[in-house]
């Protein structure tokens, strides 16, 4: 996500400075090498730091106008077996970002969320639910600062570390003909890195405080993805892993009371006294009460041929 964001921010805007803040010095070094001839690196700063480190965040946020918060412990099993570490990063880290943004006069903060924060059944989802609540509620404290906080929500991005695609690609390169599918009934939403970054840009441009932005995107069956990647593969059902869901849910029935549908996205507006009806973006239509945006009941679908075409454009 950082790499695609770096490409697209320079393609679509003319930033004075972009700061990449992370604790992984190796990935930062790789980015500097990869993007030496792709973007103006004189405008890019690489900060080594952790969202757990409040003081370092305060230093990094000096003179910053916009923040995209993507840092998190994301691996479900890792969070299950290291719960306190997940809490330190995903919850305490989120609070540190909020405090630093308020105190340093940041204009807007967009926090990246996940479908697993919706009706969570694992610790990762639970910590991200708390994180989302923190960022939305932070708008109640931003009066004198003017900082606007919003959230974007999507599932595993196609081709990202959390996606099964790189895993299967590696197996295929090694000559493997059998691909493990958790459950043939399992469905997921399809969103590319580019679409994910575009949703962040939309939130950055349009948010007035407390909104959750969700893209309208197609669904697919996991088994169809395996057939699209390796048509003659043998599929082995390995069963749903701990903390996994059969389908992704982006908007719950309870959220429907405050959700509006737009041409290419949904927005869940905050149900707080400080949120005003005038902050609802024009051009939207309130969804029916009881509506649920679920990958298993979605109206848009990618079949095997559609997935083959989508994979070409990753």
N, C-alpha and C positions, 0 to 999 in steps of 0.2 A: 504493500500500500504506500509506503514512504516513497519508493522509487517512482511509481506511477503519479503520485501527487507532485513530486518534484518536476517531472516532465510537464504535467498539465498546468501547473501554476505559472510556469514561464511561457507556455504556449498561449494561455488565455489572459494573462495579466502581466503587469510590469512591476513586480515587487521591488522595493528598495533593498530588502534583506529577507532571507529565509533561514530560519534556525532549525536544524535537525537535532533534536534532543533525545538521546537514548543512552543506555548503559553498555551497549555492545560496540566496542571500539573496532572490532573486526569488520562488522557490517558497514560502519561509517567509512572505514578505509576503502572497502570495496566500492561503495557509492562514489567516493571521490575519484576513484580510478575510472569507473564505468561512465561517469557523467562529465568527464574532463572536456570532451568535445561536443556535448549535447546541450548543456546549459551554461550560463554565465556563473562559474563557480566563485567569482569575486563577490557575488551577492549571496553566497551560501556560507553559513557558519555551522560548524559541527561542535555541539556541546556534549561532552560525556557527563551523564548524570542520571539519577533515578527519581521517579516521582515520589518515592518514599523520603527523599532528601529535600525537606522544605526550604532550607537555606539556599541550596543550589538552584531550585526552581525560582526563587525570588531574584537571584542574580540573572538567570536565563531570561526572565520576563521583562527585564529592563528595556523600555522603549518599544515593546511589542504591542501591536494593534490587534492581531488575530491569533488564536490558538486552536489547533486541532488536537484533541486528546485521544490518542490511540493506544496508549500504554496499558497493558493488562497481562495477567497470567491467564492464558486462554485454553490450555489443555485440560480437559475435564478430569481425567484420572490424576494428573499432577495436583490439581486443586483439591481433589477428594483426599489425597494422602498427605497434603501439606496445607491444611485449611488456614492456619494462622498466617502463613506466607501469602496466600491468596488474598486474605483480608487486608494485610499490610499494603499490598500493591493496588488491588482493585477498589478498596473502600478508602483506606487512609490516604492512598496516593491521589484518589479523586478529590478528597477534601483539601489536600495540599494544593492541587491545581486550582481549585476554586478560590482558596484564600490568596494565593499568589496573584491570580488574575484580578481579583477585587482590589487588593492593596497596591498593585502596580498599574492600575488604570487600563487594563486590556479592554478593547471595545467589544469583541465577541469571542465566545468560546463554543466550539462544536465538539461534543463528546460522541465517540463511536460506540454504539451498543450492539446487541446481538439478539437473535430470536430466542436464545436460551434464557434471556432475562424475562421472557413472557411466560407466566405460570411456571416458574423454575422448578426443576426436579433434581438439580445437582447443585453443588456448592458454587461452581463457576457462575451459573445462572443466577443464583441467589446474591452473589456479590455484585454482579452487574445490575441486578434490579436495584440494589441499594445505591449503587453509583448513579444510575439514571435518576433516581429520586433526589439525590443530592444536587445534581446539576440543574434539575428543573426547579427545585425549591430555592436554589441559590439566587434566582431572580427576585425573590422577596427581600434579599439583603443588598441588592445592587442599586437601590435608589440613589444614594449619594455618589456612587461610583459610575453608574451608567452602563455597567457591563451587562451584556445580553448572553444568556446561556441557552443552548438548545441541544437536541440529541438527534442522531441519525441511527436508524436500526436496519440491519440486514443480517442474513445468515452467512454461511461460509461462502467466501468470494471465490469464483472459479479460478483455479490455478494458484491460489494463495496457499500459505503453509497449512491452513486449517482444512483445505480441500483434499479430497481423495485423489484428484487428478495427478498431482506429482508422484504420489505413491504408486499408482498404476503405471504411469509412464516409466518409472524406474524398473518395475517388474517386467514390463514389456521389452525394455532394452536388454534385460538379462535373459530374454527368450522365454519368459513365463507365459503359459497359455491358459492358466487357471487364475481367475480373479475372484477375490473374496467379496461378496456382497452381504451386508448385514441382514437385510430382509427385502425380498422382492417387492413387498408392498410399500416400502419406504419411499417417500417423496421429499424433494427439496426445491427451493427456489433457485433460479439461475440468475446470477448477477455477476458481471465482469468487473475487473479492477477499474476500468474506465467509468462504468456506470456508478460504481461506489464513490469515486472521487467527484463525479458530477453531482451526486446527491449532497456531498459535503459542501460544494460550491453553492448549491441552491440554498442550503441552510444558512451558510455564511452571508449570503446576499439578502435573504428574505426574513430570517428569524427576527421576531420582536421580543421573544422571551418565553421559554418553557415548552416550545413545540417539540414533538417527535416526528421526524420526517421518515417516510417509508416509501420506497420505489414500487411502482406497479410493474411486475416482472413475471415471466412465465415459470411454470413448475415443470419438473421432470421426474421420472422414476429412476432410482439408482441403477436398477438392472438395465434400463435402456442406455444409460451413460456407459456402462461396461461394454454393451454391444456396439455402441457408436465408436468407442476407442479401439476395440479389438473384436471385429465382427465374428471371427471364428473361435472366440474364447469359450472356455468352459467356466460356468458360473457356479461358485460354491457358496451356499448360504451359511454364514457363520454365526448368525444371531445378533440381536441388538445388544450393544455393549452397555455397561453401567452408565446411567445418566443420559442415555440417548432417547430421543423421541422418534416416533414413527413418522410424524409430519411436523413441519415448521409452522408456527403461528406467529404472525407479525402484528395483527390487531385482534384483541380478544373481544368477546361479546360485551364485556363490561366496558371496554374502551369505546365501543361504538357510540355511546352517548355523547362523546366529545370528538368524534372523528369526522373529518371532511374529505371527500374524494375530489381530486383534481385530475387533469388530463393524464399526467404521467406519474402521479404519486398520491399518497394519502398523508394527511397531517393529523396527529392526535394532539389536541389542544389541552393545556393544563386545566384541571378542575379546581382552581384556587381562587380565593376572593380577589387577589391582586390582578388576575387576568381579566381583561376587558373584552367585551364582544367586538369592539372596534379593531382589536388586534387580529381578528379572523381574516385571513387573506381572501380577497375577492376572487370570484371565478370557481369557487368550490361548492359542492353540494353535500349536505350532511347525509351520512349513510343511515340506513334504517337501523333502528334499535335491534340488537341481536345479531348484527352483521359480524362476521369473523373472516379475517384474511388468513387463510390456511392453505398451505401448499397442496394438501390433499383434495381440497374442494375448489381450487382456483379455476378460473375460466380460461386462462391462457396456458398452453402446454407445448413443450418441445418433445417430439417423438424421436426415434433413433436418427432419422434423416435430418431433422432439425438440429439435433445435438451435434451431428457430424459437421454441419455448416457453422454452428456456433463455435465449435472447437477451432475451426480454421482462423477465426478472427480474435482469438485470445492473444 
